[in-house]
Amino acid sequence: MKNALGRRVALGWSRERDLTPQRLWPLLRESGGVEALLSRPEAELAARLGSAARARAAISAADDARTDRWAAEVERSGVHLLTPFDDEGYPALLAEIADPPFALFARGALDRLSGPAVAIVGSRNATHYGRDVAASLARGLSSVGIAVVSGLARGVDAAAHEAALEGPGGTVAVLGCGLDVDYPRENARLKEGIARRGVLLTEFAPGEEPRPQNFPIRNRIIAGLSSGVVVVEASRRSGSLITARLAADFGRDVFAVPGSVFSETSAGAHELLRDGAILCRGVEDVFAELFPALGAPAPAPLPAAARPPEELGQEARKLFEALRNEPEASAEELVTRLEMPAAVVLAALFELEGAGLASESDGRYRLRR
Protein backbone atom coordinates (compact mmCIF):
# COMPACT_ATOMS: atom_id res chain seq x y z
CA MET A 1 0.00 0.00 0.00
CA LYS A 2 1.36 3.41 -0.95
CA ASN A 3 1.87 6.26 1.48
CA ALA A 4 -0.14 8.92 -0.38
CA LEU A 5 1.06 11.89 1.69
CA GLY A 6 4.69 10.77 1.57
CA ARG A 7 4.49 10.20 -2.18
CA ARG A 8 2.99 13.62 -2.91
CA VAL A 9 5.51 15.38 -0.67
CA ALA A 10 8.47 13.50 -2.16
CA LEU A 11 7.36 14.30 -5.71
CA GLY A 12 6.80 17.92 -4.77
CA TRP A 13 10.24 18.20 -3.19
CA SER A 14 11.83 16.59 -6.24
CA ARG A 15 10.52 19.48 -8.37
CA GLU A 16 12.17 22.13 -6.19
CA ARG A 17 15.87 22.62 -6.98
CA ASP A 18 16.52 24.04 -3.49
CA LEU A 19 14.93 21.10 -1.66
CA THR A 20 17.65 18.58 -2.41
CA PRO A 21 17.91 15.15 -0.78
CA GLN A 22 21.24 16.23 0.69
CA ARG A 23 19.52 19.14 2.42
CA LEU A 24 16.32 17.45 3.58
CA TRP A 25 17.23 13.88 4.54
CA PRO A 26 19.15 14.82 7.72
CA LEU A 27 16.13 16.83 8.84
CA LEU A 28 13.74 14.01 7.90
CA ARG A 29 15.66 11.49 9.97
CA GLU A 30 15.97 13.85 12.89
CA SER A 31 12.23 14.56 12.80
CA GLY A 32 11.23 10.91 12.50
CA GLY A 33 9.48 11.02 9.14
CA VAL A 34 7.51 13.16 6.70
CA GLU A 35 4.52 13.95 8.92
CA ALA A 36 6.72 14.90 11.86
CA LEU A 37 8.80 17.20 9.68
CA LEU A 38 5.73 18.91 8.24
CA SER A 39 4.39 19.54 11.75
CA ARG A 40 7.46 21.52 12.83
CA PRO A 41 7.06 25.32 13.05
CA GLU A 42 7.88 27.13 9.83
CA ALA A 43 10.35 29.41 11.60
CA GLU A 44 12.25 26.41 12.93
CA LEU A 45 12.39 24.82 9.49
CA ALA A 46 13.54 28.12 7.99
CA ALA A 47 16.41 28.26 10.47
CA ARG A 48 17.43 24.68 9.70
CA LEU A 49 17.05 25.00 5.91
CA GLY A 50 18.69 28.42 5.75
CA SER A 51 15.75 30.10 4.03
CA ALA A 52 12.12 30.98 4.74
CA ALA A 53 11.30 30.25 1.07
CA ARG A 54 12.67 26.72 1.41
CA ALA A 55 10.65 26.13 4.56
CA ARG A 56 7.44 27.30 2.89
CA ALA A 57 8.12 25.14 -0.17
CA ALA A 58 8.81 22.09 2.01
CA ILE A 59 5.54 22.50 3.91
CA SER A 60 3.34 23.48 0.97
CA ALA A 61 4.32 20.33 -0.96
CA ALA A 62 1.78 18.41 1.14
CA ASP A 63 -1.15 20.34 -0.35
CA ASP A 64 0.07 21.14 -3.86
CA ALA A 65 -2.46 19.67 -6.30
CA ARG A 66 -0.21 20.70 -9.19
CA THR A 67 2.13 17.88 -8.20
CA ASP A 68 -0.67 15.34 -8.63
CA ARG A 69 -1.50 16.67 -12.09
CA TRP A 70 2.18 16.68 -13.10
CA ALA A 71 2.69 13.11 -11.82
CA ALA A 72 -0.38 11.86 -13.69
CA GLU A 73 0.91 13.43 -16.91
CA VAL A 74 4.33 11.84 -16.47
CA GLU A 75 2.82 8.40 -15.83
CA ARG A 76 0.53 8.70 -18.85
CA SER A 77 3.69 8.92 -20.97
CA GLY A 78 4.66 5.41 -19.84
CA VAL A 79 7.12 6.46 -17.13
CA HIS A 80 6.95 4.90 -13.65
CA LEU A 81 7.41 7.28 -10.71
CA LEU A 82 9.01 5.79 -7.60
CA THR A 83 9.56 7.47 -4.24
CA PRO A 84 11.28 6.19 -1.08
CA PHE A 85 8.02 6.54 0.87
CA ASP A 86 6.21 3.92 -1.24
CA ASP A 87 5.94 0.42 0.22
CA GLU A 88 7.07 -1.23 -3.03
CA GLY A 89 9.03 -0.53 -6.17
CA TYR A 90 11.73 1.75 -4.79
CA PRO A 91 15.11 -0.11 -4.75
CA ALA A 92 15.82 -1.25 -1.19
CA LEU A 93 19.62 -0.89 -1.41
CA LEU A 94 19.33 2.64 -2.77
CA ALA A 95 17.01 3.59 0.10
CA GLU A 96 19.83 2.75 2.53
CA ILE A 97 22.19 5.53 1.41
CA ALA A 98 22.35 8.89 3.18
CA ASP A 99 20.57 10.87 0.45
CA PRO A 100 18.37 8.67 -1.77
CA PRO A 101 16.47 10.53 -4.50
CA PHE A 102 12.98 11.73 -3.61
CA ALA A 103 11.79 10.62 -7.04
CA LEU A 104 13.01 8.13 -9.61
CA PHE A 105 11.75 8.10 -13.18
CA ALA A 106 11.84 4.59 -14.62
CA ARG A 107 10.96 2.84 -17.85
CA GLY A 108 11.21 -0.89 -18.46
CA ALA A 109 11.19 -4.06 -16.39
CA LEU A 110 11.01 -2.80 -12.80
CA ASP A 111 11.69 -6.25 -11.37
CA ARG A 112 15.34 -5.63 -12.32
CA LEU A 113 15.42 -3.14 -9.42
CA SER A 114 14.53 -5.70 -6.76
CA GLY A 115 17.18 -8.35 -7.40
CA PRO A 116 20.95 -8.45 -6.87
CA ALA A 117 22.97 -5.94 -8.90
CA VAL A 118 26.61 -5.09 -9.57
CA ALA A 119 27.85 -1.92 -11.27
CA ILE A 120 30.44 -1.97 -14.05
CA VAL A 121 31.89 1.45 -14.85
CA GLY A 122 34.91 2.82 -16.66
CA SER A 123 36.37 5.03 -19.33
CA ARG A 124 34.38 6.58 -22.15
CA ASN A 125 37.58 6.25 -24.20
CA ALA A 126 37.92 2.54 -23.51
CA THR A 127 40.43 0.38 -25.33
CA HIS A 128 39.52 -2.89 -27.07
CA TYR A 129 40.75 -4.59 -23.90
CA GLY A 130 38.51 -2.48 -21.66
CA ARG A 131 35.41 -3.13 -23.76
CA ASP A 132 36.15 -6.85 -23.93
CA VAL A 133 36.65 -7.08 -20.17
CA ALA A 134 33.46 -5.12 -19.45
CA ALA A 135 31.48 -7.38 -21.79
CA SER A 136 32.96 -10.55 -20.28
CA LEU A 137 32.16 -9.47 -16.73
CA ALA A 138 28.64 -8.30 -17.62
CA ARG A 139 27.89 -11.49 -19.53
CA GLY A 140 29.01 -13.63 -16.59
CA LEU A 141 26.97 -11.68 -14.05
CA SER A 142 23.81 -11.53 -16.14
CA SER A 143 24.02 -15.25 -16.96
CA VAL A 144 23.26 -16.10 -13.31
CA GLY A 145 20.52 -13.48 -12.86
CA ILE A 146 22.55 -10.55 -11.52
CA ALA A 147 21.61 -7.18 -13.03
CA VAL A 148 24.45 -5.04 -14.37
CA VAL A 149 24.21 -1.33 -13.50
CA SER A 150 26.02 1.35 -15.49
CA GLY A 151 25.62 4.87 -16.84
CA LEU A 152 24.90 4.45 -20.58
CA ALA A 153 28.07 6.35 -21.52
CA ARG A 154 30.12 5.33 -24.53
CA GLY A 155 32.99 2.91 -23.96
CA VAL A 156 32.92 0.61 -20.93
CA ASP A 157 29.32 1.43 -19.97
CA ALA A 158 27.92 0.63 -23.41
CA ALA A 159 29.88 -2.64 -23.65
CA ALA A 160 28.59 -3.74 -20.23
CA HIS A 161 24.96 -2.90 -21.03
CA GLU A 162 25.03 -4.69 -24.39
CA ALA A 163 26.50 -7.89 -22.97
CA ALA A 164 24.20 -7.90 -19.93
CA LEU A 165 21.13 -7.83 -22.18
CA GLU A 166 22.11 -11.28 -23.43
CA GLY A 167 21.30 -12.93 -20.07
CA PRO A 168 18.43 -13.15 -17.59
CA GLY A 169 19.97 -10.63 -15.18
CA GLY A 170 19.60 -7.80 -17.66
CA THR A 171 20.81 -4.28 -17.06
CA VAL A 172 19.92 -0.97 -15.42
CA ALA A 173 21.04 2.24 -17.16
CA VAL A 174 21.18 5.28 -14.87
CA LEU A 175 20.99 8.54 -16.81
CA GLY A 176 22.28 12.01 -16.07
CA CYS A 177 19.33 13.58 -17.90
CA GLY A 178 15.61 13.06 -18.47
CA LEU A 179 14.40 9.76 -19.91
CA ASP A 180 13.26 11.51 -23.07
CA VAL A 181 16.71 12.94 -23.83
CA ASP A 182 19.06 10.79 -25.96
CA TYR A 183 22.55 11.17 -24.52
CA PRO A 184 24.96 10.24 -25.88
CA ARG A 185 23.23 10.16 -29.25
CA GLU A 186 25.26 7.20 -30.52
CA ASN A 187 23.71 5.04 -27.79
CA ALA A 188 20.10 5.82 -28.77
CA ARG A 189 19.50 2.33 -30.19
CA LEU A 190 21.06 0.70 -27.12
CA LYS A 191 18.82 2.86 -24.94
CA GLU A 192 15.75 1.57 -26.80
CA GLY A 193 16.87 -2.01 -26.22
CA ILE A 194 17.33 -1.38 -22.51
CA ALA A 195 13.86 0.16 -22.27
CA ARG A 196 12.43 -3.07 -23.74
CA ARG A 197 14.53 -5.65 -21.87
CA GLY A 198 16.09 -3.80 -18.93
CA VAL A 199 15.44 -0.60 -17.00
CA LEU A 200 16.16 3.05 -17.74
CA LEU A 201 16.39 5.06 -14.50
CA THR A 202 17.02 8.69 -13.64
CA GLU A 203 16.52 11.26 -10.91
CA PHE A 204 16.01 13.98 -13.51
CA ALA A 205 12.58 14.94 -14.78
CA PRO A 206 11.57 14.62 -18.45
CA GLY A 207 13.15 17.36 -20.53
CA GLU A 208 16.18 17.78 -18.25
CA GLU A 209 19.30 18.13 -20.42
CA PRO A 210 22.62 16.52 -19.43
CA ARG A 211 24.66 19.06 -17.50
CA PRO A 212 28.14 18.47 -16.03
CA GLN A 213 26.86 18.74 -12.46
CA ASN A 214 24.28 16.01 -13.10
CA PHE A 215 26.77 13.19 -13.45
CA PRO A 216 28.26 13.07 -9.94
CA ILE A 217 24.63 13.12 -8.70
CA ARG A 218 23.86 10.25 -11.10
CA ASN A 219 26.92 8.31 -9.92
CA ARG A 220 25.62 8.02 -6.35
CA ILE A 221 22.57 6.18 -7.74
CA ILE A 222 24.80 3.73 -9.65
CA ALA A 223 26.76 3.04 -6.45
CA GLY A 224 23.64 2.96 -4.27
CA LEU A 225 21.82 0.39 -6.41
CA SER A 226 24.73 -2.04 -6.37
CA SER A 227 26.22 -4.57 -3.96
CA GLY A 228 29.60 -3.78 -5.50
CA VAL A 229 31.22 -1.60 -8.15
CA VAL A 230 33.77 -2.86 -10.69
CA VAL A 231 36.04 -0.26 -12.29
CA VAL A 232 37.37 -1.64 -15.58
CA GLU A 233 39.38 1.24 -17.02
CA ALA A 234 39.65 4.73 -15.57
CA SER A 235 42.08 7.60 -15.89
CA ARG A 236 43.10 9.54 -12.82
CA ARG A 237 40.33 12.10 -13.46
CA SER A 238 37.60 9.65 -14.46
CA GLY A 239 34.09 10.02 -13.10
CA SER A 240 34.26 6.28 -12.42
CA LEU A 241 36.52 7.05 -9.48
CA ILE A 242 33.72 9.19 -8.01
CA THR A 243 31.40 6.19 -8.28
CA ALA A 244 34.02 4.00 -6.60
CA ARG A 245 34.52 6.48 -3.76
CA LEU A 246 30.77 6.77 -3.21
CA ALA A 247 30.43 2.98 -3.17
CA ALA A 248 33.12 2.75 -0.50
CA ASP A 249 31.34 5.46 1.52
CA PHE A 250 28.13 3.39 1.28
CA GLY A 251 29.93 0.29 2.56
CA ARG A 252 29.84 -1.47 -0.81
CA ASP A 253 32.75 -3.48 -2.23
CA VAL A 254 34.96 -1.81 -4.84
CA PHE A 255 36.76 -3.92 -7.44
CA ALA A 256 39.34 -2.82 -9.99
CA VAL A 257 40.59 -4.58 -13.12
CA PRO A 258 44.32 -4.34 -13.82
CA GLY A 259 45.43 -2.95 -17.15
CA SER A 260 48.63 -2.06 -18.93
CA VAL A 261 51.06 0.01 -16.88
CA PHE A 262 51.66 2.04 -20.05
CA SER A 263 47.98 2.96 -20.47
CA GLU A 264 46.62 6.20 -19.01
CA THR A 265 43.13 4.68 -19.15
CA SER A 266 44.19 2.20 -16.46
CA ALA A 267 46.00 4.64 -14.17
CA GLY A 268 42.93 5.32 -12.02
CA ALA A 269 42.13 1.60 -11.67
CA HIS A 270 45.71 0.92 -10.59
CA GLU A 271 45.46 3.65 -7.96
CA LEU A 272 42.29 2.01 -6.63
CA LEU A 273 44.18 -1.29 -6.35
CA ARG A 274 47.02 0.46 -4.55
CA ASP A 275 44.51 1.96 -2.12
CA GLY A 276 42.85 -1.36 -1.27
CA ALA A 277 40.29 -2.13 -3.98
CA ILE A 278 39.66 -5.83 -4.61
CA LEU A 279 41.61 -7.24 -7.55
CA CYS A 280 39.21 -8.34 -10.28
CA ARG A 281 40.69 -10.85 -12.74
CA GLY A 282 37.32 -12.14 -13.86
CA VAL A 283 33.72 -12.59 -12.79
CA GLU A 284 34.79 -15.37 -10.38
CA ASP A 285 36.43 -12.73 -8.17
CA VAL A 286 33.14 -10.82 -7.94
CA PHE A 287 31.24 -13.98 -7.07
CA ALA A 288 33.79 -14.94 -4.42
CA GLU A 289 33.34 -11.62 -2.58
CA LEU A 290 29.66 -10.83 -3.11
CA PHE A 291 27.84 -14.06 -3.98
CA PRO A 292 29.93 -17.00 -2.69
CA ALA A 293 26.91 -19.32 -2.69
CA LEU A 294 26.73 -19.07 -6.48
CA GLY A 295 30.12 -20.67 -7.06
CA ALA A 296 31.62 -20.42 -10.52
CA PRO A 297 29.28 -19.45 -13.37
CA ALA A 298 28.73 -21.50 -16.46
CA PRO A 299 31.24 -20.52 -19.14
CA ALA A 300 30.13 -17.33 -20.85
CA PRO A 301 29.28 -17.62 -24.54
CA LEU A 302 32.23 -17.00 -26.80
CA PRO A 303 32.29 -14.02 -29.13
CA ALA A 304 30.82 -14.77 -32.53
CA ALA A 305 34.37 -14.68 -33.89
CA ALA A 306 37.68 -14.34 -32.12
CA ARG A 307 39.43 -11.04 -32.65
CA PRO A 308 42.52 -11.21 -34.88
CA PRO A 309 45.74 -11.25 -32.81
CA GLU A 310 46.91 -8.19 -34.77
CA GLU A 311 44.28 -6.11 -32.96
CA LEU A 312 45.63 -7.00 -29.50
CA GLY A 313 47.72 -4.70 -27.36
CA GLN A 314 51.50 -5.13 -27.36
CA GLU A 315 51.64 -7.16 -24.12
CA ALA A 316 48.73 -9.43 -25.12
CA ARG A 317 50.47 -10.18 -28.46
CA LYS A 318 53.61 -11.25 -26.55
CA LEU A 319 51.57 -13.67 -24.43
CA PHE A 320 49.74 -14.95 -27.50
CA GLU A 321 53.07 -15.83 -29.14
CA ALA A 322 54.33 -17.43 -25.91
CA LEU A 323 51.26 -19.63 -25.63
CA ARG A 324 51.56 -20.67 -29.28
CA ASN A 325 54.84 -22.35 -28.32
CA GLU A 326 53.54 -24.05 -25.18
CA PRO A 327 50.39 -26.17 -24.73
CA GLU A 328 49.54 -24.30 -21.51
CA ALA A 329 51.08 -22.13 -18.78
CA SER A 330 50.18 -20.47 -15.50
CA ALA A 331 50.32 -16.72 -15.02
CA GLU A 332 53.34 -17.16 -12.72
CA GLU A 333 55.20 -19.16 -15.37
CA LEU A 334 54.50 -16.48 -17.97
CA VAL A 335 55.74 -13.74 -15.61
CA THR A 336 59.03 -15.62 -15.18
CA ARG A 337 59.43 -16.62 -18.81
CA LEU A 338 58.66 -13.20 -20.31
CA GLU A 339 60.16 -11.13 -17.49
CA MET A 340 57.02 -8.99 -17.35
CA PRO A 341 55.32 -7.50 -14.26
CA ALA A 342 52.55 -9.70 -12.83
CA ALA A 343 49.90 -6.99 -13.24
CA VAL A 344 50.79 -6.61 -16.92
CA VAL A 345 50.60 -10.39 -17.49
CA LEU A 346 47.22 -10.65 -15.74
CA ALA A 347 45.85 -7.75 -17.79
CA ALA A 348 47.14 -9.29 -21.03
CA LEU A 349 45.65 -12.71 -20.17
CA PHE A 350 42.32 -11.02 -19.48
CA GLU A 351 42.55 -9.34 -22.90
CA LEU A 352 43.25 -12.69 -24.60
CA GLU A 353 40.22 -14.27 -22.87
CA GLY A 354 37.95 -11.36 -23.74
CA ALA A 355 39.07 -11.55 -27.38
CA GLY A 356 38.10 -15.23 -27.51
CA LEU A 357 41.71 -16.30 -28.12
CA ALA A 358 42.53 -18.01 -24.80
CA SER A 359 40.82 -19.87 -21.98
CA GLU A 360 41.66 -20.67 -18.35
CA SER A 361 41.10 -23.83 -16.34
CA ASP A 362 42.51 -24.55 -12.86
CA GLY A 363 44.90 -21.64 -13.15
CA ARG A 364 46.36 -22.79 -16.49
CA TYR A 365 45.97 -20.76 -19.68
CA ARG A 366 45.87 -22.16 -23.21
CA LEU A 367 44.98 -20.82 -26.66
CA ARG A 368 41.59 -21.72 -28.11
CA ARG A 369 41.91 -23.93 -31.16
LINLIN-V541351 format. One record per backbone hydrogen bond with DSSP energy under -1.0 kcal/mol. CO is the residue of the C=O (numbers start at 1). NH is the residue of the N-H. Records with the same first field share a line. If there is no record, write none. Layout:
CO->NH, NH
This chain:
2->4
3->7
4->8
5->9
6->10
7->11
8->12
9->13
10->14
13->16
16->19
18->20
20->24
21->25
24->28
25->29
26->30
27->31
28->32, 33
33->37
34->38
35->39
37->40
41->45
42->46
43->47
44->48
45->49
46->50, 51
51->55
52->56
53->57
54->58
55->59
56->60
57->61
59->62
60->63
63->65
64->67
65->69
66->70
67->71
68->72
69->73
70->74
71->75
72->76
74->79
75->78
80->106
82->104
83->86
91->95
93->96
94->97
104->82
105->202
106->80
107->200
108->110
109->112
110->113
111->114
116->147
117->227
118->149
119->230
121->232
123->156
127->131
128->132
129->133
130->134
131->135
132->136
133->137
134->138
135->139
136->140
137->141
138->142
139->143
141->144, 146
142->145, 169
147->118
148->172
149->120
150->174
153->158
155->159
156->160
157->161
158->162
159->163
160->164
161->165
163->166
164->167
170->148
171->199
172->150
173->201
178->181
184->187
185->188
187->191
188->192
189->193
190->194
191->195
192->196
193->197
194->198
198->109
199->173
200->107
201->175
202->105
205->208
208->178
211->214
214->218
215->219
216->220
218->222
219->223
220->224
221->225
227->253
228->119
229->255
230->121
231->257
233->123
234->268, 269
235->238
238->241
239->243
240->244
241->245
242->246
243->247
244->248
245->249
246->250
247->252
248->251
253->229
254->278
255->231
256->280
260->263
263->266
264->267
265->234
266->270
267->271
268->272
269->273
270->274
271->275
272->277
273->276
278->256
282->285
283->287
284->288
285->289
286->290
287->291
291->294
308->311
309->312
313->317
314->318
315->319
316->320
317->321
318->322
319->323
320->324
329->365
330->334
331->335
332->336
333->337
334->338
335->339, 340
341->345
342->346
343->347
344->348
345->349
346->350
347->351
348->352
349->353
350->354
351->355
352->357, 358
353->356
355->307
357->368
359->366
361->364
364->361
365->329
366->359
